[in-house]
Amino acid sequence: QLHITMSEKNELTKSLEMVQNELQEKESEMKREISEYKDRLLQAEKEHQDHLTEANRKNEVEIEACHEKISSLECFISSQKLEIEHLKSNKEQVNNSLEEANQALGELLKIKVR
């Protein structure tokens, strides 16, 4: 009976060792997989951050170009307003001169008719 019990104990010990070895192998495999997933996650996060950085840089360049265009257009509008004021002043002067010329012509016609 003792011999049978010892034999069973040895078998159980071997089975336990096999199960422990399997568990250790599975644990090692899981740790390796976890490490791989962490590495992939870090790589994906880095790529995502790189894309965000590049997109932000492009947006800043585009915003700066828009600011420059707005500034240029504001200068153009300002010069056009000055030109309009200048033309209005010239028109007024021309109208005044035309009116004076018409009056002088009227005077001359009156003198000629007499």
Beta strands, then each sheet from edge to edge (+ up, - down):
end
